[in-house]
Amino acid sequence: MSLTNQSGSLNVTYLAVYNDFVTNVPVEITGAARDWLLATHSQSLFTQQQLGQSVIDVETRQRAVLDANTAEIALLRLAIQGLQAGQAAVAPPAPPAVTRPKQKVATPEKFSGHGAPKIKEWLEQVYLYLDDVTDEQLRIKLSLSYLEGDAHDYMDNYYTLSQN
C-alpha cells in the first residue's frame, strides 16, 4: 500500500472506529454525559489520526532523504573510481632516490637530567644523530636509548603510557 493510500485509509479507519463506538455506547448514557463521551472519543480519534498522519509524513520525508543520500553515495563512488583510474593512468614514475653523502655524526652523550650535557645540547645532539631516521616511533625509541637515570625512568613511563 502506498503512503497516499495509507493516508486515505486512516480517515476511513478512524471513521469506522468512531461509528462503531457511537453504536456501542450504552443507551443509559444520555444528554450532556453522552455528548461529552462522544466529543472526548472524537477528539481522541482525531488526535490519533493526526499522529498517524505525522508518522506517514515523517516516513515520507525519511524515504526521500534516504533516496537522495543513496543517489549521492552512488555518484561519489563513481567519482572516486574515476579519480582512482585517472591517478593510476597519469601517475608519474617515482623519482630516483637521491643519495647524499653520509656525514659522520658523533653519538649523543647519555642524558640523565643532571650535570652535563644540558637538555638543549643533548636534544641538538640527538636531533643531528637521528636526522636520517624517518620513522617517528623509531626516533623516539632511539632517543630513549640515550637517556639514563631519572630522565630515562620518567620518559620510559611516558612512552609506555603513550603506547596504550
C-alpha angles and dihedrals in degrees: 000000000000122000093251090054089049090056092051092046090053091065092047092046095049092044090052091049091049093049091047090051093049090050092051099046105118113254089231089071105082143151120010093355091055092045091050092047093049093044092049092047091046091050090048091051091046090052091048090049091051091049091049090050090048090053090051091049092050091048090050092051092045091051091050092049091046091050091048092048092048091052091047092050091050091052092047091050090052090048091050091049090050092049092047091049090048092050093050092049097045101035108131118228114269112265115249114266112264112223118198124198112273113248119208108238122188117248110255118254117247113267120214101168092252130082123345133030102042117221095255093051092046092050091051091050092049092045092054093042094052096040093116095048108098100175106092094204090053091047090054093048093048091047090052089054089065093056125089139178119001093353091055093046092050096046094041090057090047092049092048091051092048091054092057 
